[in-house]
Amino acid sequence: MNLRPRTKEEAIREIVSVLDGPGKIRNKDKFIEDILEREQLGSTGIGHNVAIPHARTDVVEGFVIGMGRSEKGINFKSIDGEKVHIIFLMGASTKELNLYLRLLAELSKLLMNSSFREQLMSARSSEEVLEVFEKFEK
């Protein structure tokens, strides 16, 4: 969960490398390319030190999501000009438009809550991250 990269592209590559494990990404390089192409349309740095890089692509089977954190922060050219400390990277099959949009909206809403973000930054394991989600989804 703790990212070492200093650039947006390095962070995206590192998160995708972890997501590639379950075999849902048929072409990791193309997936990264699709995410970076989406970033060129406008930064996915949504403010409050958060970014949600994402892409709908034909190289993802179903839906994937990964999280990374950066203590030092990464320049994502966020809308508020601040560095990003929490990154959720999402990818979905081009056939999964409804699920993709619904999850993107729900995640964005949760991430506007400062207590939620603070607890994500404090979580020491993926299990604790899931516990934070369970707590705030109620």
OpenMM code with the backbone's topology and positions (N, CA, C; nanometers):
from openmm import Vec3, app, unit

residues = "MET ASN LEU ARG PRO ARG THR LYS GLU GLU ALA ILE ARG GLU ILE VAL SER VAL LEU ASP GLY PRO GLY LYS ILE ARG ASN LYS ASP LYS PHE ILE GLU ASP ILE LEU GLU ARG GLU GLN LEU GLY SER THR GLY ILE GLY HIS ASN VAL ALA ILE PRO HIS ALA ARG THR ASP VAL VAL GLU GLY PHE VAL ILE GLY MET GLY ARG SER GLU LYS GLY ILE ASN PHE LYS SER ILE ASP GLY GLU LYS VAL HIS ILE ILE PHE LEU MET GLY ALA SER THR LYS GLU LEU ASN LEU TYR LEU ARG LEU LEU ALA GLU LEU SER LYS LEU LEU MET ASN SER SER PHE ARG GLU GLN LEU MET SER ALA ARG SER SER GLU GLU VAL LEU GLU VAL PHE GLU LYS PHE GLU LYS".split()
positions = [
    Vec3(0.0811, -0.1198, 0.0000),
    Vec3(0.0000, 0.0000, 0.0000),
    Vec3(0.0853, 0.1259, 0.0000),
    Vec3(0.2035, 0.1202, 0.0566),
    Vec3(0.2872, 0.2392, 0.0626),
    Vec3(0.3718, 0.2497, -0.0636),
    Vec3(0.3481, 0.3572, -0.1374),
    Vec3(0.4144, 0.3770, -0.2667),
    Vec3(0.5505, 0.4416, -0.2497),
    Vec3(0.6443, 0.3989, -0.3324),
    Vec3(0.7775, 0.4580, -0.3352),
    Vec3(0.7920, 0.5635, -0.4440),
    Vec3(0.7157, 0.5552, -0.5534),
    Vec3(0.7346, 0.6476, -0.6652),
    Vec3(0.7149, 0.7938, -0.6288),
    Vec3(0.7779, 0.8759, -0.7112),
    Vec3(0.7660, 1.0199, -0.6920),
    Vec3(0.6834, 1.0859, -0.8011),
    Vec3(0.6549, 1.0118, -0.9092),
    Vec3(0.5776, 1.0704, -1.0178),
    Vec3(0.4450, 0.9969, -1.0350),
    Vec3(0.3523, 1.0648, -1.0991),
    Vec3(0.2213, 1.0068, -1.1265),
    Vec3(0.2345, 0.8776, -1.2059),
    Vec3(0.3139, 0.8787, -1.3133),
    Vec3(0.3274, 0.7603, -1.3970),
    Vec3(0.3893, 0.6439, -1.3204),
    Vec3(0.4913, 0.6712, -1.2397),
    Vec3(0.5532, 0.5650, -1.1600),
    Vec3(0.4527, 0.5045, -1.0614),
    Vec3(0.3708, 0.5889, -1.0000),
    Vec3(0.2704, 0.5398, -0.9046),
    Vec3(0.1679, 0.4520, -0.9752),
    Vec3(0.1223, 0.4952, -1.0920),
    Vec3(0.0263, 0.4165, -1.1697),
    Vec3(0.0875, 0.2821, -1.2064),
    Vec3(0.2106, 0.2828, -1.2530),
    Vec3(0.2779, 0.1574, -1.2892),
    Vec3(0.2910, 0.0629, -1.1696),
    Vec3(0.3254, 0.1176, -1.0540),
    Vec3(0.3430, 0.0327, -0.9358),
    Vec3(0.2106, -0.0308, -0.8926),
    Vec3(0.1033, 0.0459, -0.8906),
    Vec3(-0.0263, -0.0100, -0.8509),
    Vec3(-0.0721, -0.1148, -0.9521),
    Vec3(-0.0554, -0.0867, -1.0817),
    Vec3(-0.0959, -0.1841, -1.1841),
    Vec3(-0.0157, -0.3129, -1.1706),
    Vec3(0.1118, -0.3027, -1.1344),
    Vec3(0.1931, -0.4245, -1.1214),
    Vec3(0.1376, -0.5173, -1.0137),
    Vec3(0.0791, -0.4610, -0.9087),
    Vec3(0.0176, -0.5407, -0.8031),
    Vec3(-0.1167, -0.5963, -0.8507),
    Vec3(-0.1923, -0.5160, -0.9220),
    Vec3(-0.3225, -0.5594, -0.9727),
    Vec3(-0.3098, -0.6708, -1.0758),
    Vec3(-0.1970, -0.6777, -1.1417),
    Vec3(-0.1783, -0.7773, -1.2474),
    Vec3(-0.1763, -0.9199, -1.1916),
    Vec3(-0.1537, -0.9339, -1.0632),
    Vec3(-0.1449, -1.0661, -1.0021),
    Vec3(-0.2641, -1.1564, -1.0224),
    Vec3(-0.3874, -1.1078, -1.0009),
    Vec3(-0.5036, -1.1957, -1.0144),
    Vec3(-0.5352, -1.2396, -1.1576),
    Vec3(-0.4674, -1.1873, -1.2585),
    Vec3(-0.4898, -1.2296, -1.3960),
    Vec3(-0.6081, -1.1645, -1.4641),
    Vec3(-0.6618, -1.0572, -1.4070),
    Vec3(-0.7749, -0.9878, -1.4682),
    Vec3(-0.7295, -0.8869, -1.5739),
    Vec3(-0.6011, -0.8567, -1.5767),
    Vec3(-0.5490, -0.7615, -1.6747),
    Vec3(-0.4759, -0.8404, -1.7826),
    Vec3(-0.5309, -0.8376, -1.9039),
    Vec3(-0.4740, -0.9166, -2.0142),
    Vec3(-0.3484, -0.8544, -2.0731),
    Vec3(-0.3358, -0.7227, -2.0634),
    Vec3(-0.2185, -0.6551, -2.1184),
    Vec3(-0.1866, -0.5364, -2.0279),
    Vec3(-0.0917, -0.5572, -1.9379),
    Vec3(-0.0568, -0.4563, -1.8376),
    Vec3(-0.0098, -0.3253, -1.9017),
    Vec3(0.0743, -0.3337, -2.0038),
    Vec3(0.1258, -0.2119, -2.0678),
    Vec3(0.0145, -0.1316, -2.1342),
    Vec3(-0.0788, -0.2002, -2.1984),
    Vec3(-0.1914, -0.1322, -2.2636),
    Vec3(-0.2832, -0.0693, -2.1592),
    Vec3(-0.3019, -0.1372, -2.0471),
    Vec3(-0.3833, -0.0824, -1.9392),
    Vec3(-0.3210, 0.0471, -1.8865),
    Vec3(-0.1917, 0.0448, -1.8625),
    Vec3(-0.1212, 0.1659, -1.8172),
    Vec3(-0.1359, 0.2761, -1.9215),
    Vec3(-0.1186, 0.2413, -2.0471),
    Vec3(-0.1332, 0.3385, -2.1562),
    Vec3(-0.2740, 0.4002, -2.1555),
    Vec3(-0.3758, 0.3167, -2.1364),
    Vec3(-0.5135, 0.3664, -2.1331),
    Vec3(-0.5371, 0.4607, -2.0147),
    Vec3(-0.4802, 0.4279, -1.9000),
    Vec3(-0.4947, 0.5158, -1.7827),
    Vec3(-0.4240, 0.6485, -1.8064),
    Vec3(-0.3027, 0.6432, -1.8602),
    Vec3(-0.2284, 0.7668, -1.8861),
    Vec3(-0.2962, 0.8510, -1.9932),
    Vec3(-0.3580, 0.7850, -2.0898),
    Vec3(-0.4348, 0.8566, -2.1925),
    Vec3(-0.5530, 0.9287, -2.1276),
    Vec3(-0.6195, 0.8626, -2.0343),
    Vec3(-0.7306, 0.9246, -1.9620),
    Vec3(-0.6810, 1.0444, -1.8817),
    Vec3(-0.5624, 1.0333, -1.8227),
    Vec3(-0.5045, 1.1439, -1.7456),
    Vec3(-0.4789, 1.2667, -1.8329),
    Vec3(-0.4504, 1.2458, -1.9604),
    Vec3(-0.4257, 1.3586, -2.0511),
    Vec3(-0.5526, 1.4400, -2.0754),
    Vec3(-0.6678, 1.3768, -2.0588),
    Vec3(-0.7954, 1.4478, -2.0756),
    Vec3(-0.8199, 1.5440, -1.9598),
    Vec3(-0.7625, 1.5135, -1.8457),
    Vec3(-0.7783, 1.5942, -1.7258),
    Vec3(-0.7335, 1.5117, -1.6070),
    Vec3(-0.6704, 1.5776, -1.5135),
    Vec3(-0.6178, 1.5059, -1.3981),
    Vec3(-0.7287, 1.4394, -1.3187),
    Vec3(-0.6985, 1.3208, -1.2688),
    Vec3(-0.7919, 1.2508, -1.1803),
    Vec3(-0.7615, 1.2826, -1.0340),
    Vec3(-0.6759, 1.3826, -1.0117),
    Vec3(-0.6536, 1.4336, -0.8772),
    Vec3(-0.7748, 1.5166, -0.8387),
    Vec3(-0.8614, 1.4598, -0.7530),
    Vec3(-0.9916, 1.5198, -0.7252),
    Vec3(-0.9888, 1.6198, -0.6096),
    Vec3(-0.8717, 1.6444, -0.5540),
    Vec3(-0.8601, 1.7348, -0.4405),
    Vec3(-0.8513, 1.6570, -0.3105),
    Vec3(-0.8250, 1.7285, -0.2018),
    Vec3(-0.8143, 1.6682, -0.0689),
    Vec3(-0.7057, 1.5605, -0.0640),
    Vec3(-0.5992, 1.5760, -0.1457),
    Vec3(-0.4848, 1.4834, -0.1487),
    Vec3(-0.5207, 1.3454, -0.2022),
    Vec3(-0.6216, 1.3392, -0.2896),
    Vec3(-0.6718, 1.2130, -0.3431),
    Vec3(-0.6715, 1.2145, -0.4952),
    Vec3(-0.6389, 1.0978, -0.5546),
    Vec3(-0.6518, 1.0794, -0.6997),
    Vec3(-0.7176, 0.9448, -0.7259),
    Vec3(-0.7959, 0.9412, -0.8341),
    Vec3(-0.8601, 0.8160, -0.8746),
    Vec3(-0.8331, 0.7947, -1.0239),
    Vec3(-0.7092, 0.7590, -1.0597),
    Vec3(-0.6838, 0.7293, -1.2012),
    Vec3(-0.7661, 0.6074, -1.2422),
    Vec3(-0.8241, 0.6151, -1.3617),
    Vec3(-0.9140, 0.5087, -1.4030),
    Vec3(-0.9238, 0.5020, -1.5546),
    Vec3(-0.9691, 0.3873, -1.6023),
    Vec3(-0.9922, 0.3701, -1.7456),
    Vec3(-1.0880, 0.2549, -1.7698),
    Vec3(-1.1739, 0.2738, -1.8674),
    Vec3(-1.2523, 0.1627, -1.9218),
    Vec3(-1.1736, 0.1137, -2.0413),
    Vec3(-1.1487, -0.0158, -2.0454),
    Vec3(-1.0586, -0.0690, -2.1463),
    Vec3(-1.0925, -0.2134, -2.1793),
    Vec3(-1.0577, -0.2549, -2.2987),
    Vec3(-1.0845, -0.3931, -2.3380),
    Vec3(-0.9779, -0.4907, -2.2901),
    Vec3(-0.8757, -0.4425, -2.2164),
    Vec3(-0.7723, -0.5330, -2.1645),
    Vec3(-0.7945, -0.5726, -2.0186),
    Vec3(-0.9052, -0.5277, -1.9599),
    Vec3(-0.9404, -0.5663, -1.8232),
    Vec3(-1.0623, -0.6564, -1.8286),
    Vec3(-1.0549, -0.7644, -1.7554),
    Vec3(-1.1671, -0.8581, -1.7430),
    Vec3(-1.2490, -0.8175, -1.6212),
    Vec3(-1.3719, -0.7747, -1.6412),
    Vec3(-1.4564, -0.7341, -1.5296),
    Vec3(-1.4131, -0.6002, -1.4725),
    Vec3(-1.3689, -0.6021, -1.3472),
    Vec3(-1.3373, -0.4789, -1.2754),
    Vec3(-1.2193, -0.5032, -1.1822),
    Vec3(-1.1260, -0.4082, -1.1752),
    Vec3(-1.0143, -0.4151, -1.0806),
    Vec3(-0.9999, -0.2804, -1.0108),
    Vec3(-0.9557, -0.2862, -0.8872),
    Vec3(-0.9283, -0.1636, -0.8122),
    Vec3(-0.8106, -0.1900, -0.7192),
    Vec3(-0.7237, -0.0921, -0.7080),
    Vec3(-0.6094, -0.1023, -0.6174),
    Vec3(-0.5880, 0.0312, -0.5490),
    Vec3(-0.5234, 0.0255, -0.4342),
    Vec3(-0.4984, 0.1467, -0.3564),
    Vec3(-0.3501, 0.1589, -0.3255),
    Vec3(-0.3024, 0.2815, -0.3252),
    Vec3(-0.1670, 0.3102, -0.2822),
    Vec3(-0.1660, 0.4390, -0.2018),
    Vec3(-0.0674, 0.4500, -0.1141),
    Vec3(-0.0520, 0.5717, -0.0335),
    Vec3(0.0892, 0.6243, -0.0485),
    Vec3(0.1023, 0.7543, -0.0382),
    Vec3(0.2331, 0.8170, -0.0429),
    Vec3(0.2432, 0.9169, 0.0719),
    Vec3(0.3334, 0.8914, 0.1629),
    Vec3(0.3535, 0.9833, 0.2759),
    Vec3(0.4000, 1.1208, 0.2279),
    Vec3(0.4935, 1.1215, 0.1314),
    Vec3(0.5503, 1.2473, 0.0825),
    Vec3(0.4590, 1.3203, -0.0143),
    Vec3(0.3741, 1.2448, -0.0813),
    Vec3(0.2831, 1.3053, -0.1780),
    Vec3(0.3407, 1.3008, -0.3186),
    Vec3(0.2505, 1.2959, -0.4155),
    Vec3(0.2864, 1.2878, -0.5568),
    Vec3(0.2125, 1.3972, -0.6306),
    Vec3(0.2828, 1.4649, -0.7208),
    Vec3(0.2187, 1.5690, -0.8000),
    Vec3(0.1306, 1.5052, -0.9063),
    Vec3(0.0001, 1.5217, -0.8921),
    Vec3(-0.0968, 1.4672, -0.9871),
    Vec3(-0.1635, 1.5790, -1.0669),
    Vec3(-0.1148, 1.7028, -1.0458),
    Vec3(-0.1798, 1.8199, -1.1054),
    Vec3(-0.3273, 1.8225, -1.0650),
    Vec3(-0.3489, 1.8019, -0.9364),
    Vec3(-0.4844, 1.7972, -0.8801),
    Vec3(-0.5564, 1.9298, -0.8968),
    Vec3(-0.6879, 1.9241, -0.8912),
    Vec3(-0.7669, 2.0450, -0.9102),
    Vec3(-0.7405, 2.1504, -0.8023),
    Vec3(-0.6974, 2.1068, -0.6836),
    Vec3(-0.6674, 2.2033, -0.5773),
    Vec3(-0.5181, 2.2370, -0.5688),
    Vec3(-0.4373, 2.1791, -0.6595),
    Vec3(-0.2946, 2.2079, -0.6630),
    Vec3(-0.2118, 2.1359, -0.5575),
    Vec3(-0.2754, 2.0586, -0.4728),
    Vec3(-0.2056, 1.9875, -0.3659),
    Vec3(-0.1527, 1.8528, -0.4144),
    Vec3(-0.0496, 1.8027, -0.3451),
    Vec3(0.0026, 1.6699, -0.3767),
    Vec3(-0.0968, 1.5628, -0.3320),
    Vec3(-0.0874, 1.4468, -0.3953),
    Vec3(-0.1764, 1.3352, -0.3672),
    Vec3(-0.1093, 1.2378, -0.2714),
    Vec3(-0.1850, 1.1956, -0.1705),
    Vec3(-0.1352, 1.0974, -0.0734),
    Vec3(-0.2100, 0.9648, -0.0821),
    Vec3(-0.3318, 0.9678, -0.1340),
    Vec3(-0.4126, 0.8463, -0.1479),
    Vec3(-0.4511, 0.8307, -0.2943),
    Vec3(-0.4214, 0.7124, -0.3493),
    Vec3(-0.4544, 0.6841, -0.4889),
    Vec3(-0.5358, 0.5558, -0.4952),
    Vec3(-0.6519, 0.5652, -0.5577),
    Vec3(-0.7300, 0.4477, -0.5919),
    Vec3(-0.7271, 0.4368, -0.7432),
    Vec3(-0.6743, 0.3281, -0.7938),
    Vec3(-0.6654, 0.3055, -0.9379),
    Vec3(-0.7721, 0.2047, -0.9771),
    Vec3(-0.8526, 0.2413, -1.0778),
    Vec3(-0.9631, 0.1550, -1.1193),
    Vec3(-0.9538, 0.1234, -1.2676),
    Vec3(-0.9921, 0.0017, -1.3004),
    Vec3(-1.0026, -0.0382, -1.4399),
    Vec3(-1.1242, -0.1261, -1.4569),
    Vec3(-1.1931, -0.1070, -1.5687),
    Vec3(-1.3118, -0.1878, -1.5945),
    Vec3(-1.3195, -0.2218, -1.7418),
    Vec3(-1.3784, -0.3344, -1.7681),
    Vec3(-1.4072, -0.3748, -1.9048),
    Vec3(-1.4987, -0.2699, -1.9683),
    Vec3(-1.4884, -0.2533, -2.0968),
    Vec3(-1.5758, -0.1583, -2.1663),
    Vec3(-1.7224, -0.1999, -2.1554),
    Vec3(-1.7468, -0.3236, -2.1171),
    Vec3(-1.8840, -0.3743, -2.1020),
    Vec3(-1.9424, -0.3417, -1.9646),
    Vec3(-1.8623, -0.2887, -1.8742),
    Vec3(-1.9043, -0.2665, -1.7351),
    Vec3(-1.9304, -0.1194, -1.7039),
    Vec3(-1.9956, -0.0474, -1.7942),
    Vec3(-2.0151, 0.0961, -1.7756),
    Vec3(-2.0930, 0.1291, -1.6479),
    Vec3(-2.2048, 0.0643, -1.6232),
    Vec3(-2.2871, 0.0969, -1.5059),
    Vec3(-2.2129, 0.0724, -1.3755),
    Vec3(-2.1496, -0.0437, -1.3623),
    Vec3(-2.0730, -0.0751, -1.2418),
    Vec3(-1.9587, 0.0250, -1.2246),
    Vec3(-1.8902, 0.0524, -1.3310),
    Vec3(-1.7760, 0.1456, -1.3313),
    Vec3(-1.8191, 0.2831, -1.2796),
    Vec3(-1.9247, 0.3372, -1.3355),
    Vec3(-1.9700, 0.4708, -1.2964),
    Vec3(-2.0228, 0.4724, -1.1530),
    Vec3(-2.0941, 0.3677, -1.1144),
    Vec3(-2.1492, 0.3619, -0.9789),
    Vec3(-2.0364, 0.3555, -0.8747),
    Vec3(-1.9365, 0.2704, -0.8987),
    Vec3(-1.8262, 0.2586, -0.8030),
    Vec3(-1.7414, 0.3846, -0.7983),
    Vec3(-1.7195, 0.4460, -0.9131),
    Vec3(-1.6432, 0.5710, -0.9178),
    Vec3(-1.7150, 0.6797, -0.8374),
    Vec3(-1.8460, 0.6891, -0.8523),
    Vec3(-1.9241, 0.7886, -0.7782),
    Vec3(-1.9219, 0.7606, -0.6280),
    Vec3(-1.9426, 0.6358, -0.5888),
    Vec3(-1.9440, 0.6003, -0.4460),
    Vec3(-1.8079, 0.6246, -0.3817),
    Vec3(-1.7020, 0.5842, -0.4500),
    Vec3(-1.5674, 0.6042, -0.3969),
    Vec3(-1.5377, 0.7531, -0.3829),
    Vec3(-1.5728, 0.8309, -0.4834),
    Vec3(-1.5503, 0.9762, -0.4785),
    Vec3(-1.6226, 1.0376, -0.3591),
    Vec3(-1.7454, 0.9940, -0.3347),
    Vec3(-1.8235, 1.0465, -0.2226),
    Vec3(-1.7564, 1.0131, -0.0891),
    Vec3(-1.7142, 0.8878, -0.0719),
    Vec3(-1.6469, 0.8487, 0.0518),
    Vec3(-1.5189, 0.9299, 0.0740),
    Vec3(-1.4454, 0.9526, -0.0332),
    Vec3(-1.3164, 1.0197, -0.0212),
    Vec3(-1.3271, 1.1694, 0.0092),
    Vec3(-1.4456, 1.2247, 0.0031),
    Vec3(-1.4655, 1.3645, 0.0416),
    Vec3(-1.4732, 1.3792, 0.1935),
    Vec3(-1.4864, 1.2686, 0.2650),
    Vec3(-1.4957, 1.2684, 0.4103),
    Vec3(-1.3541, 1.2682, 0.4695),
    Vec3(-1.3195, 1.3728, 0.5428),
    Vec3(-1.1835, 1.3854, 0.5958),
    Vec3(-1.1491, 1.2737, 0.6953),
    Vec3(-1.2441, 1.2314, 0.7748),
    Vec3(-1.2197, 1.1231, 0.8704),
    Vec3(-1.1902, 0.9923, 0.7960),
    Vec3(-1.2618, 0.9667, 0.6893),
    Vec3(-1.2391, 0.8479, 0.6067),
    Vec3(-1.0956, 0.8495, 0.5518),
    Vec3(-1.0542, 0.9637, 0.4962),
    Vec3(-0.9190, 0.9753, 0.4404),
    Vec3(-0.8130, 0.9562, 0.5480),
    Vec3(-0.8341, 1.0164, 0.6637),
    Vec3(-0.7371, 1.0035, 0.7736),
    Vec3(-0.7223, 0.8578, 0.8166),
    Vec3(-0.8326, 0.7877, 0.8253),
    Vec3(-0.8274, 0.6482, 0.8668),
    Vec3(-0.7630, 0.5604, 0.7601),
    Vec3(-0.7842, 0.5936, 0.6326),
    Vec3(-0.7141, 0.5196, 0.5260),
    Vec3(-0.5637, 0.5391, 0.5370),
    Vec3(-0.5211, 0.6609, 0.5671),
    Vec3(-0.3775, 0.6889, 0.5795),
    Vec3(-0.3182, 0.6184, 0.7009),
    Vec3(-0.3983, 0.5949, 0.8041),
    Vec3(-0.3495, 0.5305, 0.9267),
    Vec3(-0.3527, 0.3781, 0.9203),
    Vec3(-0.4318, 0.3237, 0.8283),
    Vec3(-0.4468, 0.1778, 0.8209),
    Vec3(-0.3116, 0.1121, 0.7962),
    Vec3(-0.2854, 0.0032, 0.8688),
    Vec3(-0.1561, -0.0640, 0.8585),
    Vec3(-0.1587, -0.1859, 0.7675),
    Vec3(-0.2776, -0.2258, 0.7225),
    Vec3(-0.2865, -0.3452, 0.6387),
    Vec3(-0.4075, -0.3328, 0.5461),
    Vec3(-0.4123, -0.4201, 0.4473),
    Vec3(-0.5278, -0.4201, 0.3574),
    Vec3(-0.6550, -0.4558, 0.4341),
    Vec3(-0.6425, -0.5392, 0.5364),
    Vec3(-0.7582, -0.5751, 0.6185),
    Vec3(-0.8130, -0.4524, 0.6896),
    Vec3(-0.7228, -0.3680, 0.7408),
    Vec3(-0.7669, -0.2457, 0.8083),
    Vec3(-0.8315, -0.1489, 0.7096),
    Vec3(-0.7831, -0.1446, 0.5867),
    Vec3(-0.8450, -0.0603, 0.4839),
    Vec3(-0.9883, -0.1070, 0.4607),
    Vec3(-1.0071, -0.2381, 0.4499),
    Vec3(-1.1421, -0.2920, 0.4305),
    Vec3(-1.2322, -0.2597, 0.5498),
    Vec3(-1.1765, -0.2630, 0.6699),
    Vec3(-1.2541, -0.2279, 0.7888),
    Vec3(-1.2981, -0.0816, 0.7839),
    Vec3(-1.2113, 0.0062, 0.7339),
    Vec3(-1.2471, 0.1485, 0.7210),
    Vec3(-1.3641, 0.1617, 0.6228),
    Vec3(-1.3573, 0.0919, 0.5124),
    Vec3(-1.4682, 0.0963, 0.4156),
    Vec3(-1.5980, 0.0474, 0.4785),
    Vec3(-1.5904, -0.0639, 0.5489),
    Vec3(-1.7109, -0.1188, 0.6116),
    Vec3(-1.7714, -0.0209, 0.7109),
    Vec3(-1.6860, 0.0460, 0.7861),
    Vec3(-1.7327, 0.1426, 0.8861),
    Vec3(-1.8053, 0.2597, 0.8208),
    Vec3(-1.7517, 0.3100, 0.7086),
    Vec3(-1.8080, 0.4307, 0.6467),
    Vec3(-1.9171, 0.4025, 0.5446),
    Vec3(-1.9332, 0.2799, 0.5032),
    Vec3(-2.0392, 0.2487, 0.4079),
    Vec3(-2.1760, 0.2448, 0.4730),
    Vec3(-2.1801, 0.2384, 0.6041),
    Vec3(-2.3080, 0.2276, 0.6765),
    Vec3(-2.3825, 0.3574, 0.6763),
] * unit.nanometer
topology = app.Topology()
chain = topology.addChain("A")
for resn in residues:
    res = topology.addResidue(resn, chain)
    for name in ("N", "CA", "C"):
        topology.addAtom(name, app.Element.getBySymbol(name[0]), res)
